[in-house]
Amino acid sequence: MSDQEYSGGFQDLIVWKEARFFRETISAICKTLPKEEQFRLVDQLRRASRSITANIAEGYGRYHYQ
């Protein structure tokens, strides 16, 4: 099967699936942190974990021609 016949998206990439699992894990950890960390550490962790999947999706779209 050539790349042109493959109809899957970035959601099928193993690295994207692992990054999504990582994001969910970070979210669960953030819920256990003290309230005083809610606006500093928790916000930064959540934004960083979201950017992983966003960067993978952006990179996939940039270099994958449909």
Backbone torsions as a table, in degrees:
resi	resn	phi	psi	omega
1	MET	NA	125.4	-180.0
2	SER	-83.9	168.2	179.7
3	ASP	-61.8	-31.3	-178.3
4	GLN	-71.0	-26.4	-179.9
5	GLU	-85.7	-17.2	-177.0
6	TYR	-76.2	123.1	-175.5
7	SER	-105.4	3.6	-179.8
8	GLY	-72.0	159.1	178.7
9	GLY	-110.1	-168.3	-179.2
10	PHE	-65.0	-20.3	178.8
11	GLN	-66.0	-17.8	178.5
12	ASP	-86.7	-10.3	-179.5
13	LEU	-71.3	135.7	179.7
14	ILE	-61.6	-41.1	-178.4
15	VAL	-63.3	-35.7	178.2
16	TRP	-68.8	-39.8	178.1
17	LYS	-64.1	-41.1	178.1
18	GLU	-65.9	-39.8	179.0
19	ALA	-65.7	-36.5	177.9
20	ARG	-67.3	-40.7	175.5
21	PHE	-62.6	-41.2	177.5
22	PHE	-60.8	-42.6	179.2
23	ARG	-62.0	-41.8	178.5
24	GLU	-66.4	-37.3	178.1
25	THR	-65.6	-43.9	178.2
26	ILE	-61.6	-41.0	179.1
27	SER	-61.7	-41.1	178.5
28	ALA	-66.4	-39.0	178.2
29	ILE	-65.7	-40.6	-179.2
30	CYS	-60.7	-31.6	179.7
31	LYS	-68.7	-19.9	-178.6
32	THR	-92.5	-8.9	-178.0
33	LEU	-76.5	155.3	-179.5
34	PRO	-63.2	156.4	-178.3
35	LYS	-59.2	-33.6	-178.0
36	GLU	-67.7	-14.0	177.7
37	GLU	-93.9	-2.5	-174.0
38	GLN	-59.3	-35.8	-173.5
39	PHE	-98.1	-6.3	179.3
40	ARG	-114.8	-77.1	-174.3
41	LEU	-66.1	-45.2	-177.9
42	VAL	-62.8	-45.3	179.7
43	ASP	-60.8	-44.3	-179.2
44	GLN	-66.0	-42.8	179.1
45	LEU	-62.8	-43.8	-179.3
46	ARG	-65.9	-43.5	179.2
47	ARG	-64.5	-40.2	179.8
48	ALA	-66.1	-42.1	-179.3
49	SER	-68.7	-33.7	176.5
50	ARG	-69.1	-33.9	-177.2
51	SER	-68.5	-24.1	178.7
52	ILE	-61.9	-53.7	-179.3
53	THR	-66.2	-35.4	179.2
54	ALA	-65.6	-40.5	179.5
55	ASN	-67.9	-37.4	176.7
56	ILE	-63.3	-46.0	179.9
57	ALA	-62.9	-42.2	179.9
58	GLU	-64.9	-44.3	179.3
59	GLY	-64.8	-37.3	178.4
60	TYR	-63.5	-44.9	-179.5
61	GLY	-67.0	-30.3	-177.8
62	ARG	-72.4	-36.5	-172.8
63	TYR	-110.3	3.6	179.5
64	HIS	-111.3	116.5	-178.6
65	TYR	-98.7	128.1	-178.6
66	GLN	-96.6	NA	NA
